[in-house]
């Protein structure tokens, strides 16, 4: 809690003056030399009395010293390390002493005697015992689907509680919140909750509630089902469940005159002829694990009869000819049934001809055809109708016998394709390719690749069509133009891979030529042939320095024009650096500190480019020789990659070794005193651990009078935060510990104790609750300057739980003597 403390520095100055005066009086005496004095006689034993556990106070028992009038001084040690500021005979055992070996050193001094010291035997500090550990209670109804709430009672201040719900004394997985809703699996079980209290330095304590009654079944509210649709044979009825709560799983059953219908267990039902005149109902049963099952039935509906209203004679469409498809038309039946078909030739059923269509075969030539259509519909009589006969079936003919065409260019190496056209009815086609009218041996596919032997000739293709019962037909295409010389269909531009440096290998990638060709190479420098450089690889020599390299690929194939392609030119050939170094990093590895890249010695001297990286990932914008670390670097390691460049030389990249792990910011102020703003510290927000009697003030000028105070603060525990303005002249601090620039390190917490908190850095926004206490004070803040104008809201209370909504837009929150704040919701 922050309270005004302007007069504190004046009183401390008076005390300091008195101490100085007394010291000067004593310093005026001329003590005898220590080796001339008899020693003080210590007691036989020094011991420690009292309960040596956290939260208790122990007392040094010095025994009897001589001579009379000996003055005793006390120094307490934990694991042989002095306990800071503890010089009284009594010592209150703080949590940080848990498990440590505690001793006390008693030093006796008297006028005319040499001082002497005596140490006690060590005692080990044990864990403390919590004082208030109430038994939790469970509120709510023990029923499936009904939430239960754990009431913890009031534990000691600062205790953090956790929960575990149990069913029949067995822990329930993931049930660790303050509330729990029983599921179906908990039906019949008793529910308890274990509450565990934990506090640093104290033994954890677990308390269990009284078991609830056995978890009962939940209540299921049924809906009112209905039937929609026309109640007639052949018409679909639909059952509606109505609205149930909660929604269960459903099963269904349709009934006719009260008797369940086998397999009628869906939401729809089509009445059959047997159901005419009978009453149909729809029953819905709802079941849900952990709930009482329920059922509901609709009002009955009476089923009417079904009947055809139209049964027309079928007709046949199409010409009665071998190979021509005939189609049966049923006409408009009402209602529409399923149909089956049977075709007849001169009144005799044709085996397998049971489709709505039929194609006469050669065996049917000269016969008359008819078709019989039979209807089938559940609940309706089977009805058959037969068409009139067709004329006698005639011979089949090809209705289309097109002249084939040839696609493609008549050129050596090009594949020509025969386009036969659409023969009707379908036929089996064969092919023969010809050159100047002469058949080409083996060229009987629908495609033909022209060879060198056909150059200067004209190509045709003959197509022959065959079909059972049909006359074979032959058609020949028109001749192509005279076959021309072949050309490469794929002639890729070669590529050069490798870096163009003297002594490094360059490789020519010719690509894939089509058709295949024999390839040769010629390397060039600035367009001039390099003598002897005719392989697929080449190493630049000194004469190539600063020149651009190309490679020309020549493709050859019998009967084809030579193909020539030249690559793009490389960049000018470079030299390597003669001396290369690995960079190093100097500087303090802390957030807000600056690191410097040292590239080392290179020859000849290049220019450098820089790229800083965090755990190997590029840091955007960090491209200078120095880098000031930010909060994102905390806990990570930093490297720098340098790239050396010099005209005519090959660029080289080197990366430094990783830095040490980046720590938090270094302390700006490490001790008490008055500091000049802009000299000892800059404007900004700082944080200190605080302590009992931590005092700070912002001043407009040096000195200690009240008029110079811009803002101040006195606190008795917990973190302290202050924002110092650039217009401040001085900053004063006493008993607050070291001040460090505020930085976001780690994840904001959802549970915290007293002291100042920066929203979104120390704590997350949300609704918080604390147990409160006598003199509990809290404030939400728009800044940490220490002024009243920065208080958004505050409160002081003397008992009872406290609730505070901390918004994301708030800058800070401060509290004292309220216990631990725990977030209830975001």
Buried (B, 14 or more C-beta within 10 A) or exposed (E): BBEEBBEBBEEEEEEEEEEEEEEEEEEEEEEEEEEEBEEBBBBEEBBBEBEBBBBBEBBBBBBEBEEEEBEBEBBBBBEEEEBEEBEEBEBEBBBEBBEBBBBBBBBBBBEEBBBBBBBBEBBEBBBBBBEEBEEBBBEBEBBBBBEBEBBBBEBBBBBBBBBBBBBBEEEBEEBEEBBBBBBBEBBEBBBBBBBBBBBEBBBBBEBBBEBBEEBBBBBBEBBEBEBEBEBBBBBEBEBBBBEBEEEBEBBBBBBBEEEEBEEBEEBBBBBBBEBBEBBBBBBBBBBBEBBEEBEBEBEBBEBBBBBBEEBEEBEBEBEBBBBBEBEBBBEEBEBEBEBBBBBBBEEEEBEEBEBBBBBBBEEBBEBBBBBBBBBEBBBBEEBEBBBEBBEEBBEBBBEEBBEBEBEBEBBBBBEBEBBBBEBEBEBEBBBBBBBEEEEBEEBEEBBBBBBEEBBEBBBBBBBBBEBEEBEEBEBBBEBBEEBBEBBBEEBBEBEBEBBBBBEBEBEBEBBEBEEEBEBBBBBBBEEEEBEEBEEBBBEBEEEBBEBBBBBBBBBEBEEBEEBEBBBEBBEBBBBEBEEBBEBBBEBEBBBBBEBEBBBBEBEEEBEBBBBBBBEEEEBEEBEEBBBEBBBEBBEBBBBBBBBBEBEEBBEBEBBBEBBEEBBBBBBBBEEBEBBEBEEEBEEBBBBBBBBEBBBBBBBEEEEBEEEBBBBBBBBBBBBBBBBBEEEBBBBBBBBBBBBBBBBBBEEBEBEBBBBBBBBBBBBBBBEBBBBBBEEBBBBBBBBBBBBEEBBBEBBEBEEEEBEBEBEEEBBBBBBBBBBBBBBEEE
